[in-house]
Amino acid sequence: MIFRSPEPNISIPEQPLTSIVLQRAIEFADKLAMIDGLTGRTITYSELGDSINRVAAGFAAWGFSKGDVVAIYSPNCLEYPIAFQVPASSLTMAKYALKTRRI
């Protein structure tokens, strides 16, 4: 069964999710991006953008590049969206799987 919203359709931009997140990180720099419901820890959009860029630089320094693959094994925590955005972006990699490299 398909459920349809009574609201009008929204447009979805034709750009990678990470570029949208990084643009919003600049626009909403000091606003909260995420709150960990269990611990109460928070991260701002500015911290999120900085973290994504730092992790991407680290992956590149380890020799990862676009086209390489990586697996993410993580609990649901504030760091997961950061770990997800880096390989999902064009910053370093394009797809997921397993790379035999200890991180």
KEGU-20706 format. One record per residue (C-alpha): residue number from 1; residue in one letter; x negated, y, z. Coordinates in nm, 3 decimals. Last residue first. Example, Ala and Ser with C-alpha at 12.3 -4.5 7.8 and 13.67 -1.06 7.14 Angstrom:
BEGIN
[rec 2 S [-1.367 -0.106 0.714]]
[rec 1 A [-1.230 -0.450 0.780]]
END
This chain:
BEGIN
[rec 103 I [-4.168 0.205 1.079]]
[rec 102 R [-4.296 -0.138 0.977]]
[rec 101 R [-4.290 -0.188 0.604]]
[rec 100 T [-4.118 -0.468 0.422]]
[rec 99 K [-3.853 -0.258 0.255]]
[rec 98 L [-3.498 -0.375 0.297]]
[rec 97 A [-3.192 -0.236 0.124]]
[rec 96 Y [-3.068 0.116 0.075]]
[rec 95 K [-3.074 0.351 -0.223]]
[rec 94 A [-3.211 0.678 -0.362]]
[rec 93 M [-3.515 0.777 -0.163]]
[rec 92 T [-3.722 1.077 -0.062]]
[rec 91 L [-3.553 1.415 -0.077]]
[rec 90 S [-3.291 1.293 -0.325]]
[rec 89 S [-3.072 1.218 -0.030]]
[rec 88 A [-2.919 0.895 0.096]]
[rec 87 P [-3.258 0.788 0.231]]
[rec 86 V [-3.279 1.101 0.448]]
[rec 85 Q [-2.910 1.142 0.530]]
[rec 84 F [-2.866 0.807 0.706]]
[rec 83 A [-3.152 0.848 0.956]]
[rec 82 I [-3.024 1.195 1.039]]
[rec 81 P [-2.667 1.068 1.071]]
[rec 80 Y [-2.799 0.789 1.301]]
[rec 79 E [-2.994 1.018 1.536]]
[rec 78 L [-2.685 1.137 1.721]]
[rec 77 C [-2.596 0.779 1.818]]
[rec 76 N [-2.395 0.481 1.689]]
[rec 75 P [-2.653 0.206 1.727]]
[rec 74 S [-2.920 0.170 1.463]]
[rec 73 Y [-3.056 -0.068 1.204]]
[rec 72 I [-3.126 0.128 0.888]]
[rec 71 A [-3.269 -0.054 0.589]]
[rec 70 V [-3.494 0.114 0.333]]
[rec 69 V [-3.539 0.116 -0.044]]
[rec 68 D [-3.782 0.292 -0.270]]
[rec 67 G [-3.639 0.462 -0.580]]
[rec 66 K [-3.740 0.811 -0.474]]
[rec 65 S [-4.054 0.795 -0.263]]
[rec 64 F [-4.183 0.631 0.053]]
[rec 63 G [-4.557 0.669 0.108]]
[rec 62 W [-4.566 0.708 0.486]]
[rec 61 A [-4.610 1.084 0.433]]
[rec 60 A [-4.288 1.085 0.226]]
[rec 59 F [-4.101 0.915 0.511]]
[rec 58 G [-4.241 1.171 0.753]]
[rec 57 A [-4.142 1.462 0.529]]
[rec 56 A [-3.789 1.319 0.508]]
[rec 55 V [-3.782 1.285 0.888]]
[rec 54 R [-3.886 1.649 0.927]]
[rec 53 N [-3.631 1.773 0.670]]
[rec 52 I [-3.345 1.578 0.827]]
[rec 51 S [-3.448 1.699 1.173]]
[rec 50 D [-3.461 2.063 1.065]]
[rec 49 G [-3.115 2.038 0.907]]
[rec 48 L [-2.967 1.872 1.217]]
[rec 47 E [-3.136 2.118 1.453]]
[rec 46 S [-2.991 2.409 1.254]]
[rec 45 Y [-2.649 2.245 1.245]]
[rec 44 T [-2.661 2.214 1.622]]
[rec 43 I [-2.709 1.888 1.811]]
[rec 42 T [-2.531 1.780 2.128]]
[rec 41 R [-2.577 1.526 2.406]]
[rec 40 G [-2.261 1.455 2.606]]
[rec 39 T [-2.377 1.100 2.678]]
[rec 38 L [-2.084 0.888 2.562]]
[rec 37 G [-1.911 1.135 2.331]]
[rec 36 D [-2.231 1.231 2.150]]
[rec 35 I [-2.149 1.575 2.010]]
[rec 34 M [-2.227 1.673 1.654]]
[rec 33 A [-2.272 1.983 1.438]]
[rec 32 L [-2.251 2.243 1.713]]
[rec 31 K [-2.281 2.598 1.585]]
[rec 30 D [-2.613 2.785 1.586]]
[rec 29 A [-2.705 2.729 1.220]]
[rec 28 F [-2.355 2.738 1.063]]
[rec 27 E [-2.454 2.873 0.720]]
[rec 26 I [-2.807 2.735 0.720]]
[rec 25 A [-2.705 2.387 0.831]]
[rec 24 R [-2.408 2.412 0.592]]
[rec 23 Q [-2.650 2.420 0.298]]
[rec 22 L [-2.841 2.123 0.445]]
[rec 21 V [-2.518 1.922 0.485]]
[rec 20 I [-2.411 2.000 0.127]]
[rec 19 S [-2.753 1.899 -0.005]]
[rec 18 T [-2.726 1.578 0.197]]
[rec 17 L [-2.389 1.487 0.048]]
[rec 16 P [-2.529 1.489 -0.305]]
[rec 15 Q [-2.356 1.717 -0.554]]
[rec 14 E [-2.044 1.695 -0.769]]
[rec 13 P [-1.822 1.872 -0.518]]
[rec 12 I [-1.499 1.700 -0.408]]
[rec 11 S [-1.186 1.899 -0.482]]
[rec 10 I [-0.895 1.858 -0.246]]
[rec 9 N [-0.558 1.718 -0.343]]
[rec 8 P [-0.253 1.911 -0.225]]
[rec 7 E [-0.100 1.822 0.112]]
[rec 6 P [0.182 1.567 0.140]]
[rec 5 S [-0.091 1.307 0.175]]
[rec 4 R [-0.057 0.982 -0.011]]
[rec 3 F [-0.064 0.634 0.143]]
[rec 2 I [-0.133 0.344 -0.091]]
[rec 1 M [0.000 0.000 0.000]]
END
